[in-house]
Amino acid sequence: LSEIKDVISQLTKEASYVYNPYFDLPSFMVSYEEKFAILGDVQSIFEMMDDFYESDEISLNSYELFETFEEVRIVNSKGLDVSYVKPNHQLELVINSKDDHHEVEIYQDLRFGQPNITDLKTRIGEACRFAQDRKQATPTISVDRVLISKENVLSLMRYYLMQLNTDYIFNQYSHQTIDSRIGPDHLNLEGMPFLENSSRNIPFDEDGRTVQPVSLIENGCVKNLWGPHISSSYLGLEDTTMVYNYKVGAGSVSVEEMKKEFVKRRDFMVETINSIEGVSCL
């Protein structure tokens, strides 16, 4: 009890240094359905790693598995009282690939909510292929287009996501508003409360508000903003939500078509350089 009093006293002192505009605390709660079990079956992950197929070219250097379990309860003076449990897993592994000339290491950091062995095997298989490709990699020629995949695409799309964050807008890091245009004309972006295998399936934010599905961008047009309760209140927005998972809509060109175009451009550039310099390029 004394520690709690000390913390409250320190926070009260720090709060007295700056006075922020008044805002009401959330006092509502929307019921939600629990979509995940309390704990995962980590034994199945150990069995999967024991069955890791090694060859003369591919080997498993090392791996670590972390499992955390959070029990969260949020209470405020407006009568709000919500709680939830959140399991989280992290699998770190290092894969080696070698030949007669050199060896490379590929580090993978896989994060997920509930263990899905089929999905994990797929991701580890992709990492093994990536390690083998990296071993054979050579310096590239100049290109005007590149193909970006998986997590790297989401990192790029996160720029558009953060432009719609009420914290960014209130602090004038972003000037987006409802109905403004952002990104390509075909850009579609959604906030998702729940995604299968995600480690960020959180039903309530830190203020106790229910995390809701939200359409943020439709065909390049801003439809909704998202963000914490305090900055949303300062902007006069009372129905925002936090976004922990997000989904980007598919474009009009398939991956196979992009790959074909990429190969066509690469071959054209190689032929052009060879004809100019009279040398061979890989």
Number of C-alpha atoms within 10 A of each C-alpha: 5 7 8 9 10 11 11 12 12 11 11 11 10 10 11 9 8 7 7 10 8 9 13 10 17 17 15 14 14 12 9 11 6 10 11 16 11 16 17 18 11 16 10 13 18 13 11 15 16 9 9 15 11 12 9 8 15 21 17 18 13 12 14 11 14 11 14 11 13 11 10 12 13 15 13 13 9 11 12 16 14 20 12 14 16 20 20 22 22 17 16 15 19 18 22 20 26 18 13 6 6 9 15 15 18 17 15 15 11 15 19 19 24 21 21 15 15 9 11 18 15 11 14 17 14 12 18 21 14 14 24 22 12 16 19 12 9 9 7 8 11 9 10 8 10 9 9 10 9 7 9 10 12 15 11 11 17 14 11 16 21 18 19 24 23 29 21 16 20 14 10 10 13 15 13 18 17 13 13 12 16 18 15 10 11 14 19 20 24 19 22 19 21 20 15 13 18 17 20 20 23 19 25 23 17 13 18 23 24 21 22 19 16 20 18 21 28 19 16 18 21 22 18 19 26 24 21 18 25 21 19 22 19 16 12 10 15 13 13 21 23 27 25 18 17 21 14 16 14 11 10 7 8 9 12 9 10 13 13 11 13 17 12 11 15 17 12 12 17 17 15 12 14 13 11 9 9 10 10 10 13 8
